[in-house]
Structures are given as C-alpha cells and as structure tokens.
Amino acid sequence: MLVLFQVAREKAVMNELEKIQIIQQLNKLDLQELQAYISVCETVIIKKIAVQLYNSKVKAKRTLETNQKLQYYKSLISKCY
C-alpha cells in the first residue's frame, strides 16, 4: 500500500513539473500567439492554464500602459509649474 501511495505521489509531482514546463513554454509566446494557441488547444487543463496566462498578460499590459500615461501626465504637469 505504501508503494502505491509513493508511486501516486511521484506521478503527481511529475504532473506538476510538466505543468511548470508547459507554463514556461507558453510564457514565451506573445499575446497573439497565445490567443491562437488557446483556440486550437484540445487539452482542457493546458487550455485553462493558457487562458489564465493570457488574462494575466493582458492585465499586465494594461497596467503598464496606464502607468506610462500617468508618467506622461505627471511630466506635463511638472513642466507647467
């Protein structure tokens, strides 16, 4: 029984390692490539990971754009005063 538990545990760890490797590969894709990957992906778990990563990248991009706009307006205001 202990051997079965250990095998199941090793398999679960391997699955986590595989997920990490998949995330690393998906993270290298830009938004358009990631969106295309999501549209053709057939594996549910990987698709969920890809969608979460896509949403995260979109949020990060919007945050960066907002911060850049704020910085621009701050510099304009400081030039006026």
C-alpha positions in Angstrom: 0.0 0.0 0.0 2.8 2.4 0.9 4.4 1.7 -2.5 1.2 2.6 -4.3 1.0 5.8 -2.4 4.6 6.7 -3.2 4.0 5.9 -6.9 0.9 8.1 -7.0 2.8 10.9 -5.2 5.7 10.7 -7.7 3.2 10.8 -10.6 1.5 13.9 -9.1 4.9 15.6 -8.7 5.8 14.8 -12.3 2.5 16.3 -13.4 3.3 19.5 -11.5 6.7 19.6 -13.2 5.1 19.1 -16.6 2.7 21.9 -15.9 5.6 24.2 -14.9 7.4 23.3 -18.2 4.2 24.0 -20.2 3.7 27.3 -18.4 7.3 28.3 -19.2 6.8 27.5 -22.9 3.5 29.3 -23.1 5.0 32.3 -21.3 7.4 32.8 -24.2 4.5 33.4 -26.6 3.2 36.9 -27.2 -0.5 37.7 -26.8 -1.5 36.9 -30.4 0.4 33.6 -30.4 -1.1 32.7 -27.1 -4.6 33.5 -28.3 -4.0 31.3 -31.4 -2.8 28.5 -29.2 -5.8 28.8 -27.0 -8.1 28.5 -30.0 -6.5 25.2 -31.2 -5.7 23.6 -27.8 -7.6 20.4 -27.1 -6.3 19.6 -23.6 -8.6 21.2 -21.1 -6.1 21.6 -18.3 -3.5 23.2 -20.6 -6.1 25.4 -22.2 -7.2 26.6 -18.7 -3.5 27.4 -17.9 -3.1 29.2 -21.2 -6.3 31.3 -20.7 -5.1 32.3 -17.2 -1.7 33.2 -18.5 -3.3 35.2 -21.4 -5.6 37.1 -18.9 -2.5 37.8 -16.7 -0.5 39.2 -19.7 -3.4 41.4 -20.8 -3.8 42.8 -17.3 0.0 43.4 -17.1 0.0 45.1 -20.5 -2.9 47.4 -19.4 -1.2 48.2 -16.2 2.0 49.1 -18.0 0.1 51.4 -20.5 -1.7 53.1 -17.6 1.5 53.7 -15.7 3.1 55.1 -18.8 0.2 57.5 -19.3 0.4 58.6 -15.7 4.1 59.2 -16.0 3.4 61.3 -19.2 0.8 63.4 -17.5 3.0 63.9 -14.4 5.8 65.2 -16.6 3.4 67.5 -18.4 2.1 68.9 -15.1 5.6 69.3 -13.7 6.6 71.3 -16.8 3.7 73.7 -16.4 4.5 74.5 -12.8 
